[in-house]
Amino acid sequence: MSGNKKISVDISLQRESRKFEGWGTSLCWWGNVIGRWENKENVEKICSLLFDKMNGLGLNILRYNLGGGANPPNKKNFRVGADMPCILTEDGSLDLEADKAQLSILKQAVKYGLDTLEIFLNSPPLSMLKYPSTAGADDGLCNLKEEMTEALAGYLADCALAIEKELDINVSTIAPFNEPVSFWWKSENDQEGCHFDVEEQSKLIEALADAIERTGLKNTGISAPECWSTFESIYCINHYSKKALSQVKQINTHSYFSNEQSRKELYEIAKRLGKPLCMSEISCGGNASHNHSDISGGIELAKNIGVHLNEMKATSWIYWQAVENELMKHNHGLMHANFEGKEEFFLTKQYYVLGNYAKFIRPGMNILDSENSDLVIAEDEEKGKLVIVALNDSELSKTLEFPSDSIKKWKNCAIYKTSETESLESINETVDGEYELKPYSVTTLLFEKIG
């Protein structure tokens, strides 16, 4: 089936750009499961596929979850892997060995060159809570005891310092709460969580800033608000205390619900405040039944990357769980693995789609503004290279059209394609003024500057 829609691609580079910091994922809950596997060969393969710059995606950002600790015996409602161990002991000291599963994966990532580490909290430790459940309070409100705000802040800073010493890597940021204004954090939920209203967030941010200074962490900042939607993130930022806002180093937002207006508004807020904007969590599942080759999840993933980098102008982009539970029988995740039973894993089509972006648009490159969010354009000015990743989410083919005055300075040197039948495959074709995008595909075009 052939379409006739043409998309003009201006690669003259005469437009605004911004430095990109990289791609990442969080460690929970998969790190808590895979890190316990006896099949170390498969653990190594998973880590290589995710973090190796040559043979994998080269993810350079990781979000490490500080767990709240095991719930009482009558609380057995957590999904597999989500009951996260806590490294805070009864005597107030820290025991990193308690979370050796996650930390083993983190150490593998550091081996492959991980350069950005964020610590994030879903729930405070069980000992600091009003209700005995790290899933949340019975009423869905803040579960942290009010007198524990400074203790929690001190705990977060101490954990960052301990992890820095253990792994010889800087903790770039600490996110002290997760989706804080959401009201689904109740005691019978199946994962850790804790509600914080805007005033409670401000108090914790202020206390954490003081704790970071006391602890002597030299290069660690605070990221917030980590809300479920861009709308909630805008609300929280606009209602923080003046002091708390000044102490936020990086704006983090999830993007499970957003629109073009809110994405652009959040960017304008970040720009006005002079703070980087991280798209810190998203997960895509597509619309098909369980199928590792499902392209709809990959198309959804590419669509999200396009609007986050072009409309929201995110400086970094992070997938939620790189590895999802195969036994859940859905299409979320870059990989699926058995969280129980045989220790094996499978790549999904989303892995290859993210590869179209992450393997070629590398940290330090400049993202060039594109009015068409189906195009992500990046330049490596130092090496004289240009990357264009084009999404076609239509059942019809589309044609990229390169004006002769802009393409004459560039030589097309490689093409990689992911579609229903291809998985980041090298295509033996070249661009000569036009290039056809097949239906439901993501295509990476690599160019080198002539002369």
VODRENLUM-913626 format. One record per residue (C-alpha): residue number from 1; residue in one letter; x, y, z. Coordinates in steps of 0.2 Angstrom, whole numbers. Layout:
<pts>
<pt NUM, A, <X, Y, Z>>
...
</pts>
This chain:
<pts>
<pt 1, M, <0, 0, 0>>
<pt 2, S, <8, 17, -5>>
<pt 3, G, <4, 34, 2>>
<pt 4, N, <8, 51, -6>>
<pt 5, K, <12, 61, 10>>
<pt 6, K, <28, 70, 9>>
<pt 7, I, <38, 76, 24>>
<pt 8, S, <50, 90, 21>>
<pt 9, V, <66, 88, 31>>
<pt 10, D, <77, 103, 33>>
<pt 11, I, <95, 98, 39>>
<pt 12, S, <103, 115, 36>>
<pt 13, L, <105, 116, 55>>
<pt 14, Q, <99, 134, 56>>
<pt 15, R, <88, 131, 71>>
<pt 16, E, <88, 130, 90>>
<pt 17, S, <96, 115, 98>>
<pt 18, R, <100, 109, 116>>
<pt 19, K, <113, 96, 123>>
<pt 20, F, <106, 79, 126>>
<pt 21, E, <111, 70, 142>>
<pt 22, G, <105, 52, 138>>
<pt 23, W, <94, 37, 140>>
<pt 24, G, <90, 27, 155>>
<pt 25, T, <79, 15, 165>>
<pt 26, S, <75, 12, 183>>
<pt 27, L, <80, -4, 192>>
<pt 28, C, <65, -8, 202>>
<pt 29, W, <57, -20, 201>>
<pt 30, W, <67, -30, 188>>
<pt 31, G, <84, -27, 197>>
<pt 32, N, <77, -35, 213>>
<pt 33, V, <72, -51, 203>>
<pt 34, I, <86, -53, 190>>
<pt 35, G, <100, -48, 202>>
<pt 36, R, <95, -64, 212>>
<pt 37, W, <96, -76, 197>>
<pt 38, E, <108, -91, 198>>
<pt 39, N, <110, -90, 179>>
<pt 40, K, <124, -77, 179>>
<pt 41, E, <127, -79, 160>>
<pt 42, N, <109, -73, 157>>
<pt 43, V, <111, -59, 170>>
<pt 44, E, <127, -53, 160>>
<pt 45, K, <118, -54, 143>>
<pt 46, I, <104, -43, 150>>
<pt 47, C, <116, -30, 157>>
<pt 48, S, <126, -30, 141>>
<pt 49, L, <110, -28, 130>>
<pt 50, L, <105, -13, 140>>
<pt 51, F, <121, -4, 145>>
<pt 52, D, <135, -9, 133>>
<pt 53, K, <138, 5, 121>>
<pt 54, M, <145, -7, 107>>
<pt 55, N, <133, -22, 108>>
<pt 56, G, <118, -15, 117>>
<pt 57, L, <108, 1, 119>>
<pt 58, G, <121, 10, 129>>
<pt 59, L, <109, 17, 142>>
<pt 60, N, <120, 29, 153>>
<pt 61, I, <107, 34, 166>>
<pt 62, L, <100, 23, 180>>
<pt 63, R, <87, 26, 193>>
<pt 64, Y, <91, 16, 209>>
<pt 65, N, <76, 13, 221>>
<pt 66, L, <78, 13, 239>>
<pt 67, G, <66, 1, 246>>
<pt 68, G, <54, 3, 261>>
<pt 69, G, <57, -14, 268>>
<pt 70, A, <46, -30, 270>>
<pt 71, N, <28, -27, 276>>
<pt 72, P, <21, -37, 290>>
<pt 73, P, <16, -55, 287>>
<pt 74, N, <-2, -51, 284>>
<pt 75, K, <3, -39, 270>>
<pt 76, K, <5, -51, 255>>
<pt 77, N, <-2, -40, 242>>
<pt 78, F, <14, -35, 232>>
<pt 79, R, <17, -41, 214>>
<pt 80, V, <32, -51, 211>>
<pt 81, G, <48, -41, 214>>
<pt 82, A, <39, -26, 221>>
<pt 83, D, <42, -30, 239>>
<pt 84, M, <58, -20, 240>>
<pt 85, P, <71, -23, 254>>
<pt 86, C, <77, -8, 265>>
<pt 87, I, <95, -5, 269>>
<pt 88, L, <91, 4, 285>>
<pt 89, T, <94, -7, 300>>
<pt 90, E, <85, -7, 317>>
<pt 91, D, <100, 2, 325>>
<pt 92, G, <99, 16, 312>>
<pt 93, S, <115, 10, 302>>
<pt 94, L, <115, 6, 284>>
<pt 95, D, <117, -12, 277>>
<pt 96, L, <120, -12, 258>>
<pt 97, E, <121, -31, 258>>
<pt 98, A, <102, -31, 261>>
<pt 99, D, <99, -25, 244>>
<pt 100, K, <113, -34, 235>>
<pt 101, A, <102, -40, 220>>
<pt 102, Q, <98, -22, 214>>
<pt 103, L, <116, -16, 218>>
<pt 104, S, <123, -31, 208>>
<pt 105, I, <114, -25, 193>>
<pt 106, L, <120, -7, 196>>
<pt 107, K, <138, -13, 198>>
<pt 108, Q, <136, -21, 180>>
<pt 109, A, <130, -5, 173>>
<pt 110, V, <144, 5, 181>>
<pt 111, K, <156, -8, 173>>
<pt 112, Y, <149, -3, 156>>
<pt 113, G, <151, 16, 158>>
<pt 114, L, <136, 22, 167>>
<pt 115, D, <138, 40, 171>>
<pt 116, T, <122, 46, 179>>
<pt 117, L, <114, 39, 194>>
<pt 118, E, <98, 45, 203>>
<pt 119, I, <92, 38, 219>>
<pt 120, F, <73, 38, 221>>
<pt 121, L, <60, 34, 234>>
<pt 122, N, <43, 26, 232>>
<pt 123, S, <40, 24, 251>>
<pt 124, P, <50, 29, 266>>
<pt 125, P, <56, 15, 277>>
<pt 126, L, <43, 5, 286>>
<pt 127, S, <49, 11, 303>>
<pt 128, M, <45, 29, 298>>
<pt 129, L, <27, 26, 293>>
<pt 130, K, <10, 30, 301>>
<pt 131, Y, <2, 14, 294>>
<pt 132, P, <12, -2, 294>>
<pt 133, S, <12, -4, 275>>
<pt 134, T, <25, 3, 262>>
<pt 135, A, <11, 3, 249>>
<pt 136, G, <3, 18, 257>>
<pt 137, A, <-9, 24, 271>>
<pt 138, D, <-26, 17, 274>>
<pt 139, D, <-33, 33, 269>>
<pt 140, G, <-22, 37, 254>>
<pt 141, L, <-14, 52, 262>>
<pt 142, C, <4, 55, 268>>
<pt 143, N, <10, 39, 277>>
<pt 144, L, <26, 48, 284>>
<pt 145, K, <25, 52, 302>>
<pt 146, E, <26, 71, 303>>
<pt 147, E, <41, 71, 315>>
<pt 148, M, <51, 60, 303>>
<pt 149, T, <53, 72, 289>>
<pt 150, E, <71, 77, 294>>
<pt 151, A, <75, 59, 298>>
<pt 152, L, <70, 53, 281>>
<pt 153, A, <80, 67, 273>>
<pt 154, G, <95, 62, 283>>
<pt 155, Y, <93, 44, 278>>
<pt 156, L, <92, 48, 259>>
<pt 157, A, <108, 58, 260>>
<pt 158, D, <117, 45, 270>>
<pt 159, C, <112, 32, 257>>
<pt 160, A, <118, 42, 243>>
<pt 161, L, <135, 44, 252>>
<pt 162, A, <136, 25, 256>>
<pt 163, I, <132, 21, 238>>
<pt 164, E, <145, 33, 231>>
<pt 165, K, <158, 25, 242>>
<pt 166, E, <153, 7, 237>>
<pt 167, L, <152, 10, 218>>
<pt 168, D, <164, 24, 216>>
<pt 169, I, <151, 34, 206>>
<pt 170, N, <143, 51, 209>>
<pt 171, V, <125, 51, 214>>
<pt 172, S, <119, 65, 203>>
<pt 173, T, <101, 68, 210>>
<pt 174, I, <90, 61, 224>>
<pt 175, A, <71, 60, 220>>
<pt 176, P, <63, 60, 238>>
<pt 177, F, <45, 55, 232>>
<pt 178, N, <36, 46, 217>>
<pt 179, E, <20, 52, 210>>
<pt 180, P, <17, 61, 226>>
<pt 181, V, <0, 69, 223>>
<pt 182, S, <-8, 53, 217>>
<pt 183, F, <-21, 46, 228>>
<pt 184, W, <-19, 28, 224>>
<pt 185, W, <-5, 25, 237>>
<pt 186, K, <-16, 15, 249>>
<pt 187, S, <-11, 1, 261>>
<pt 188, E, <-18, -13, 250>>
<pt 189, N, <-10, -8, 234>>
<pt 190, D, <2, -20, 225>>
<pt 191, Q, <18, -9, 226>>
<pt 192, E, <26, 4, 237>>
<pt 193, G, <20, 22, 237>>
<pt 194, C, <17, 37, 248>>
<pt 195, H, <6, 52, 245>>
<pt 196, F, <14, 70, 248>>
<pt 197, D, <4, 85, 246>>
<pt 198, V, <13, 101, 239>>
<pt 199, E, <17, 108, 256>>
<pt 200, E, <23, 91, 262>>
<pt 201, Q, <34, 90, 247>>
<pt 202, S, <41, 107, 250>>
<pt 203, K, <46, 103, 268>>
<pt 204, L, <55, 87, 263>>
<pt 205, I, <64, 96, 249>>
<pt 206, E, <70, 109, 261>>
<pt 207, A, <75, 96, 274>>
<pt 208, L, <84, 85, 261>>
<pt 209, A, <94, 100, 254>>
<pt 210, D, <100, 103, 272>>
<pt 211, A, <105, 85, 274>>
<pt 212, I, <114, 84, 258>>
<pt 213, E, <125, 99, 264>>
<pt 214, R, <128, 92, 281>>
<pt 215, T, <133, 75, 273>>
<pt 216, G, <146, 83, 262>>
<pt 217, L, <139, 77, 246>>
<pt 218, K, <147, 89, 233>>
<pt 219, N, <139, 85, 217>>
<pt 220, T, <122, 79, 222>>
<pt 221, G, <106, 88, 219>>
<pt 222, I, <87, 86, 221>>
<pt 223, S, <75, 81, 207>>
<pt 224, A, <56, 84, 209>>
<pt 225, P, <41, 83, 208>>
<pt 226, E, <41, 66, 199>>
<pt 227, C, <22, 67, 196>>
<pt 228, W, <12, 54, 186>>
<pt 229, S, <7, 68, 173>>
<pt 230, T, <14, 84, 166>>
<pt 231, F, <-2, 93, 172>>
<pt 232, E, <2, 87, 190>>
<pt 233, S, <21, 92, 188>>
<pt 234, I, <16, 109, 183>>
<pt 235, Y, <4, 111, 198>>
<pt 236, C, <17, 106, 210>>
<pt 237, I, <31, 116, 203>>
<pt 238, N, <20, 132, 203>>
<pt 239, H, <15, 129, 221>>
<pt 240, Y, <32, 125, 230>>
<pt 241, S, <39, 136, 243>>
<pt 242, K, <51, 148, 236>>
<pt 243, K, <65, 140, 246>>
<pt 244, A, <61, 123, 240>>
<pt 245, L, <60, 128, 222>>
<pt 246, S, <77, 135, 223>>
<pt 247, Q, <84, 119, 230>>
<pt 248, V, <77, 108, 216>>
<pt 249, K, <91, 105, 204>>
<pt 250, Q, <82, 95, 190>>
<pt 251, I, <63, 94, 186>>
<pt 252, N, <58, 76, 184>>
<pt 253, T, <41, 72, 177>>
<pt 254, H, <32, 56, 172>>
<pt 255, S, <22, 57, 156>>
<pt 256, Y, <8, 44, 157>>
<pt 257, F, <-5, 58, 154>>
<pt 258, S, <0, 74, 144>>
<pt 259, N, <-4, 84, 129>>
<pt 260, E, <5, 96, 118>>
<pt 261, Q, <0, 111, 128>>
<pt 262, S, <6, 104, 145>>
<pt 263, R, <22, 98, 137>>
<pt 264, K, <27, 115, 130>>
<pt 265, E, <21, 123, 146>>
<pt 266, L, <32, 112, 157>>
<pt 267, Y, <47, 116, 145>>
<pt 268, E, <44, 135, 147>>
<pt 269, I, <44, 133, 166>>
<pt 270, A, <60, 123, 166>>
<pt 271, K, <68, 136, 154>>
<pt 272, R, <62, 151, 165>>
<pt 273, L, <69, 142, 180>>
<pt 274, G, <85, 137, 172>>
<pt 275, K, <84, 119, 176>>
<pt 276, P, <86, 103, 166>>
<pt 277, L, <70, 94, 162>>
<pt 278, C, <70, 75, 163>>
<pt 279, M, <56, 63, 157>>
<pt 280, S, <60, 51, 171>>
<pt 281, E, <46, 38, 168>>
<pt 282, I, <35, 31, 155>>
<pt 283, S, <30, 13, 150>>
<pt 284, C, <22, 8, 133>>
<pt 285, G, <11, -7, 130>>
<pt 286, G, <3, -5, 113>>
<pt 287, N, <-14, -12, 109>>
<pt 288, A, <-10, -30, 104>>
<pt 289, S, <-11, -46, 115>>
<pt 290, H, <5, -53, 122>>
<pt 291, N, <17, -54, 108>>
<pt 292, H, <36, -50, 109>>
<pt 293, S, <35, -45, 90>>
<pt 294, D, <21, -33, 93>>
<pt 295, I, <25, -17, 83>>
<pt 296, S, <11, -6, 91>>
<pt 297, G, <21, -5, 107>>
<pt 298, G, <36, 1, 98>>
<pt 299, I, <26, 14, 88>>
<pt 300, E, <19, 20, 104>>
<pt 301, L, <36, 21, 111>>
<pt 302, A, <43, 31, 96>>
<pt 303, K, <28, 43, 97>>
<pt 304, N, <32, 47, 115>>
<pt 305, I, <50, 50, 112>>
<pt 306, G, <46, 62, 98>>
<pt 307, V, <34, 73, 108>>
<pt 308, H, <45, 72, 123>>
<pt 309, L, <61, 78, 114>>
<pt 310, N, <53, 90, 102>>
<pt 311, E, <38, 98, 112>>
<pt 312, M, <44, 95, 130>>
<pt 313, K, <62, 97, 125>>
<pt 314, A, <67, 84, 138>>
<pt 315, T, <86, 84, 141>>
<pt 316, S, <85, 65, 146>>
<pt 317, W, <73, 51, 143>>
<pt 318, I, <70, 36, 154>>
<pt 319, Y, <60, 21, 152>>
<pt 320, W, <51, 13, 168>>
<pt 321, Q, <56, -5, 169>>
<pt 322, A, <67, -11, 155>>
<pt 323, V, <63, -29, 160>>
<pt 324, E, <45, -34, 163>>
<pt 325, N, <38, -50, 170>>
<pt 326, E, <34, -62, 156>>
<pt 327, L, <21, -70, 167>>
<pt 328, M, <11, -55, 167>>
<pt 329, K, <7, -58, 148>>
<pt 330, H, <7, -40, 142>>
<pt 331, N, <18, -30, 130>>
<pt 332, H, <26, -17, 141>>
<pt 333, G, <45, -17, 143>>
<pt 334, L, <61, -18, 132>>
<pt 335, M, <63, -36, 137>>
<pt 336, H, <52, -49, 146>>
<pt 337, A, <59, -61, 158>>
<pt 338, N, <52, -75, 170>>
<pt 339, F, <51, -67, 187>>
<pt 340, E, <47, -84, 193>>
<pt 341, G, <53, -101, 187>>
<pt 342, K, <65, -104, 172>>
<pt 343, E, <78, -90, 171>>
<pt 344, E, <76, -84, 153>>
<pt 345, F, <72, -68, 144>>
<pt 346, F, <66, -62, 128>>
<pt 347, L, <68, -46, 118>>
<pt 348, T, <53, -36, 113>>
<pt 349, K, <50, -25, 98>>
<pt 350, Q, <52, -10, 109>>
<pt 351, Y, <70, -15, 113>>
<pt 352, Y, <74, -12, 94>>
<pt 353, V, <64, 4, 92>>
<pt 354, L, <73, 12, 107>>
<pt 355, G, <89, 6, 99>>
<pt 356, N, <84, 16, 83>>
<pt 357, Y, <86, 31, 95>>
<pt 358, A, <98, 27, 109>>
<pt 359, K, <112, 18, 99>>
<pt 360, F, <114, 33, 88>>
<pt 361, I, <109, 49, 97>>
<pt 362, R, <122, 49, 111>>
<pt 363, P, <124, 59, 127>>
<pt 364, G, <132, 76, 122>>
<pt 365, M, <125, 77, 105>>
<pt 366, N, <113, 92, 101>>
<pt 367, I, <95, 89, 98>>
<pt 368, L, <89, 100, 85>>
<pt 369, D, <71, 108, 86>>
<pt 370, S, <59, 99, 74>>
<pt 371, E, <41, 105, 72>>
<pt 372, N, <36, 88, 66>>
<pt 373, S, <37, 77, 82>>
<pt 374, D, <38, 61, 71>>
<pt 375, L, <56, 67, 67>>
<pt 376, V, <70, 67, 80>>
<pt 377, I, <86, 76, 73>>
<pt 378, A, <102, 76, 82>>
<pt 379, E, <120, 83, 77>>
<pt 380, D, <137, 77, 83>>
<pt 381, E, <145, 94, 79>>
<pt 382, E, <163, 88, 84>>
<pt 383, K, <162, 72, 73>>
<pt 384, G, <152, 81, 59>>
<pt 385, K, <138, 68, 60>>
<pt 386, L, <119, 70, 59>>
<pt 387, V, <106, 57, 65>>
<pt 388, I, <88, 58, 59>>
<pt 389, V, <75, 45, 67>>
<pt 390, A, <59, 45, 57>>
<pt 391, L, <43, 37, 63>>
<pt 392, N, <29, 32, 52>>
<pt 393, D, <14, 27, 62>>
<pt 394, S, <2, 26, 47>>
<pt 395, E, <-4, 11, 37>>
<pt 396, L, <2, 20, 22>>
<pt 397, S, <20, 24, 17>>
<pt 398, K, <27, 41, 18>>
<pt 399, T, <41, 50, 9>>
<pt 400, L, <55, 60, 17>>
<pt 401, E, <59, 75, 6>>
<pt 402, F, <76, 83, 8>>
<pt 403, P, <78, 100, 0>>
<pt 404, S, <93, 100, -11>>
<pt 405, D, <101, 116, -3>>
<pt 406, S, <101, 107, 14>>
<pt 407, I, <106, 89, 9>>
<pt 408, K, <121, 94, -2>>
<pt 409, K, <132, 96, 13>>
<pt 410, W, <129, 78, 19>>
<pt 411, K, <132, 61, 14>>
<pt 412, N, <121, 47, 19>>
<pt 413, C, <131, 33, 26>>
<pt 414, A, <119, 21, 34>>
<pt 415, I, <101, 16, 37>>
<pt 416, Y, <93, 6, 51>>
<pt 417, K, <75, 1, 51>>
<pt 418, T, <63, -7, 63>>
<pt 419, S, <45, -13, 57>>
<pt 420, E, <33, -27, 59>>
<pt 421, T, <46, -38, 50>>
<pt 422, E, <63, -30, 54>>
<pt 423, S, <72, -27, 70>>
<pt 424, L, <85, -13, 69>>
<pt 425, E, <91, -20, 53>>
<pt 426, S, <104, -12, 42>>
<pt 427, I, <97, -7, 25>>
<pt 428, N, <107, -7, 10>>
<pt 429, E, <100, 9, 3>>
<pt 430, T, <105, 27, 1>>
<pt 431, V, <96, 44, 2>>
<pt 432, D, <96, 54, -14>>
<pt 433, G, <84, 68, -11>>
<pt 434, E, <69, 57, -5>>
<pt 435, Y, <67, 42, 6>>
<pt 436, E, <52, 31, 8>>
<pt 437, L, <46, 26, 25>>
<pt 438, K, <37, 10, 25>>
<pt 439, P, <20, 8, 35>>
<pt 440, Y, <22, 6, 54>>
<pt 441, S, <41, 8, 55>>
<pt 442, V, <55, 18, 64>>
<pt 443, T, <70, 22, 53>>
<pt 444, T, <87, 29, 58>>
<pt 445, L, <96, 39, 44>>
<pt 446, L, <115, 42, 47>>
<pt 447, F, <124, 56, 38>>
<pt 448, E, <142, 63, 38>>
<pt 449, K, <147, 81, 33>>
<pt 450, I, <155, 82, 17>>
<pt 451, G, <172, 92, 17>>
</pts>
